[in-house]
């Protein structure tokens, strides 16, 4: 049975995907078509991590009522 995708995962994925758009916008409008390698490196490595963290932090959890009814597993 397929379960809904956790809202935090969806938000973090979308925030990370937007990084490509940010890099394109920087290239088009801020650097006239050629983004310096140092700027591109920061945008590609740091921005997705920060965006995913913030999006995941702010998004509420997806309710999982099926987990609330199961007894805890014995170890």
PyMOL commands that set and color helices and strands:
alter all, ss='L'
color gray80, all
select helices_A, chain A and resi 7-30+37-58+65-68
alter helices_A, ss='H'
color red, helices_A
deselect
rebuild
show_as cartoon
